[in-house]
Amino acid sequence: MQRPRHRRSRGGPAQTPQQNADTPAPISAAAAMSAAVDRDLNALRAQWPGWVITWGAWRQTYTAFECRDPFHCTVLEARSPDQLQAAMARAELELNARRPRPAEPP
């Protein structure tokens, strides 16, 4: 990889050469991963409206919180969006089984 050439004007700070408007700026691996995580989070949040879903950059995990019942909050963690969705589906089944059903009118 070539280092950028810096031009120094008299008495001014070093300047990097300007990039053509036609040439897109290169995307770093971190920026590409961040964009992928954002897409995954937006898709998860759209599909699971009753959950608060976050990404933990330090632990590299997705975390989902379901707190419709203030006395029992469900917290799930997974490495991938698919694993998180599977865990959330199982948790939803368990939560629906525990919730009392409304009485049907006679």
Rosetta constraint file for C-alpha pairs under 8 A:
AtomPair CA 4 CA 16 HARMONIC 6.77 0.50
AtomPair CA 4 CA 17 HARMONIC 7.47 0.50
AtomPair CA 5 CA 16 HARMONIC 6.63 0.50
AtomPair CA 5 CA 17 HARMONIC 7.02 0.50
AtomPair CA 6 CA 14 HARMONIC 5.88 0.50
AtomPair CA 6 CA 15 HARMONIC 5.55 0.50
AtomPair CA 6 CA 16 HARMONIC 5.10 0.50
AtomPair CA 6 CA 17 HARMONIC 6.85 0.50
AtomPair CA 7 CA 14 HARMONIC 5.71 0.50
AtomPair CA 7 CA 15 HARMONIC 5.51 0.50
AtomPair CA 7 CA 16 HARMONIC 6.74 0.50
AtomPair CA 7 CA 17 HARMONIC 7.56 0.50
AtomPair CA 8 CA 12 HARMONIC 6.51 0.50
AtomPair CA 8 CA 13 HARMONIC 6.24 0.50
AtomPair CA 8 CA 14 HARMONIC 4.61 0.50
AtomPair CA 8 CA 15 HARMONIC 6.34 0.50
AtomPair CA 9 CA 13 HARMONIC 7.01 0.50
AtomPair CA 9 CA 14 HARMONIC 7.13 0.50
AtomPair CA 19 CA 23 HARMONIC 7.04 0.50
AtomPair CA 19 CA 25 HARMONIC 7.85 0.50
AtomPair CA 27 CA 31 HARMONIC 6.27 0.50
AtomPair CA 27 CA 32 HARMONIC 6.52 0.50
AtomPair CA 28 CA 32 HARMONIC 6.28 0.50
AtomPair CA 29 CA 33 HARMONIC 6.15 0.50
AtomPair CA 30 CA 34 HARMONIC 6.08 0.50
AtomPair CA 31 CA 35 HARMONIC 6.18 0.50
AtomPair CA 32 CA 36 HARMONIC 6.29 0.50
AtomPair CA 33 CA 37 HARMONIC 6.17 0.50
AtomPair CA 34 CA 38 HARMONIC 6.17 0.50
AtomPair CA 35 CA 39 HARMONIC 6.26 0.50
AtomPair CA 36 CA 40 HARMONIC 6.20 0.50
AtomPair CA 37 CA 41 HARMONIC 6.06 0.50
AtomPair CA 37 CA 55 HARMONIC 7.57 0.50
AtomPair CA 38 CA 42 HARMONIC 6.14 0.50
AtomPair CA 39 CA 43 HARMONIC 6.24 0.50
AtomPair CA 40 CA 44 HARMONIC 6.13 0.50
AtomPair CA 40 CA 81 HARMONIC 6.71 0.50
AtomPair CA 41 CA 45 HARMONIC 6.01 0.50
AtomPair CA 41 CA 53 HARMONIC 7.02 0.50
AtomPair CA 41 CA 54 HARMONIC 7.19 0.50
AtomPair CA 41 CA 55 HARMONIC 7.63 0.50
AtomPair CA 42 CA 46 HARMONIC 6.14 0.50
AtomPair CA 43 CA 47 HARMONIC 6.22 0.50
AtomPair CA 44 CA 48 HARMONIC 5.96 0.50
AtomPair CA 44 CA 53 HARMONIC 7.44 0.50
AtomPair CA 44 CA 81 HARMONIC 7.46 0.50
AtomPair CA 44 CA 85 HARMONIC 7.78 0.50
AtomPair CA 45 CA 49 HARMONIC 5.86 0.50
AtomPair CA 45 CA 51 HARMONIC 7.26 0.50
AtomPair CA 45 CA 52 HARMONIC 7.37 0.50
AtomPair CA 45 CA 53 HARMONIC 6.55 0.50
AtomPair CA 50 CA 66 HARMONIC 6.58 0.50
AtomPair CA 50 CA 68 HARMONIC 7.41 0.50
AtomPair CA 51 CA 64 HARMONIC 6.28 0.50
AtomPair CA 51 CA 65 HARMONIC 5.51 0.50
AtomPair CA 51 CA 66 HARMONIC 4.82 0.50
AtomPair CA 51 CA 67 HARMONIC 7.42 0.50
AtomPair CA 52 CA 64 HARMONIC 5.58 0.50
AtomPair CA 52 CA 65 HARMONIC 5.04 0.50
AtomPair CA 52 CA 66 HARMONIC 6.57 0.50
AtomPair CA 53 CA 62 HARMONIC 7.05 0.50
AtomPair CA 53 CA 63 HARMONIC 5.65 0.50
AtomPair CA 53 CA 64 HARMONIC 4.36 0.50
AtomPair CA 53 CA 65 HARMONIC 6.40 0.50
AtomPair CA 54 CA 62 HARMONIC 5.76 0.50
AtomPair CA 54 CA 63 HARMONIC 5.24 0.50
AtomPair CA 54 CA 64 HARMONIC 6.45 0.50
AtomPair CA 55 CA 60 HARMONIC 7.15 0.50
AtomPair CA 55 CA 61 HARMONIC 5.90 0.50
AtomPair CA 55 CA 62 HARMONIC 4.57 0.50
AtomPair CA 55 CA 63 HARMONIC 6.22 0.50
AtomPair CA 56 CA 60 HARMONIC 5.43 0.50
AtomPair CA 56 CA 61 HARMONIC 5.29 0.50
AtomPair CA 56 CA 62 HARMONIC 6.19 0.50
AtomPair CA 56 CA 63 HARMONIC 7.28 0.50
AtomPair CA 57 CA 61 HARMONIC 7.04 0.50
AtomPair CA 60 CA 79 HARMONIC 6.65 0.50
AtomPair CA 61 CA 77 HARMONIC 6.39 0.50
AtomPair CA 61 CA 78 HARMONIC 5.53 0.50
AtomPair CA 61 CA 79 HARMONIC 4.66 0.50
AtomPair CA 61 CA 80 HARMONIC 7.12 0.50
AtomPair CA 62 CA 77 HARMONIC 5.62 0.50
AtomPair CA 62 CA 78 HARMONIC 5.39 0.50
AtomPair CA 62 CA 79 HARMONIC 6.12 0.50
AtomPair CA 62 CA 80 HARMONIC 6.83 0.50
AtomPair CA 62 CA 81 HARMONIC 7.03 0.50
AtomPair CA 62 CA 84 HARMONIC 7.03 0.50
AtomPair CA 63 CA 75 HARMONIC 7.05 0.50
AtomPair CA 63 CA 76 HARMONIC 5.60 0.50
AtomPair CA 63 CA 77 HARMONIC 4.46 0.50
AtomPair CA 63 CA 78 HARMONIC 6.68 0.50
AtomPair CA 63 CA 84 HARMONIC 7.77 0.50
AtomPair CA 64 CA 74 HARMONIC 7.99 0.50
AtomPair CA 64 CA 75 HARMONIC 5.71 0.50
AtomPair CA 64 CA 76 HARMONIC 5.16 0.50
AtomPair CA 64 CA 77 HARMONIC 6.46 0.50
AtomPair CA 64 CA 84 HARMONIC 7.71 0.50
AtomPair CA 64 CA 88 HARMONIC 7.86 0.50
AtomPair CA 65 CA 73 HARMONIC 6.91 0.50
AtomPair CA 65 CA 74 HARMONIC 5.69 0.50
AtomPair CA 65 CA 75 HARMONIC 4.68 0.50
AtomPair CA 65 CA 76 HARMONIC 6.62 0.50
AtomPair CA 66 CA 73 HARMONIC 5.73 0.50
AtomPair CA 66 CA 74 HARMONIC 5.09 0.50
AtomPair CA 66 CA 75 HARMONIC 6.60 0.50
AtomPair CA 67 CA 72 HARMONIC 6.90 0.50
AtomPair CA 67 CA 73 HARMONIC 4.57 0.50
AtomPair CA 67 CA 74 HARMONIC 6.52 0.50
AtomPair CA 68 CA 73 HARMONIC 7.43 0.50
AtomPair CA 69 CA 73 HARMONIC 6.48 0.50
AtomPair CA 74 CA 91 HARMONIC 7.92 0.50
AtomPair CA 76 CA 84 HARMONIC 7.30 0.50
AtomPair CA 76 CA 87 HARMONIC 7.12 0.50
AtomPair CA 76 CA 88 HARMONIC 7.39 0.50
AtomPair CA 77 CA 84 HARMONIC 6.57 0.50
AtomPair CA 78 CA 83 HARMONIC 5.74 0.50
AtomPair CA 78 CA 84 HARMONIC 5.06 0.50
AtomPair CA 79 CA 83 HARMONIC 6.87 0.50
AtomPair CA 79 CA 84 HARMONIC 7.47 0.50
AtomPair CA 80 CA 84 HARMONIC 6.29 0.50
AtomPair CA 81 CA 85 HARMONIC 6.10 0.50
AtomPair CA 82 CA 86 HARMONIC 6.29 0.50
AtomPair CA 83 CA 87 HARMONIC 6.28 0.50
AtomPair CA 84 CA 88 HARMONIC 6.03 0.50
AtomPair CA 85 CA 89 HARMONIC 6.07 0.50
AtomPair CA 86 CA 90 HARMONIC 6.39 0.50
AtomPair CA 87 CA 91 HARMONIC 6.16 0.50
AtomPair CA 88 CA 92 HARMONIC 6.02 0.50
AtomPair CA 89 CA 93 HARMONIC 6.37 0.50
AtomPair CA 90 CA 94 HARMONIC 6.40 0.50
AtomPair CA 91 CA 95 HARMONIC 6.02 0.50
AtomPair CA 92 CA 96 HARMONIC 5.97 0.50
AtomPair CA 93 CA 97 HARMONIC 6.17 0.50
AtomPair CA 94 CA 98 HARMONIC 6.35 0.50
AtomPair CA 95 CA 99 HARMONIC 6.26 0.50
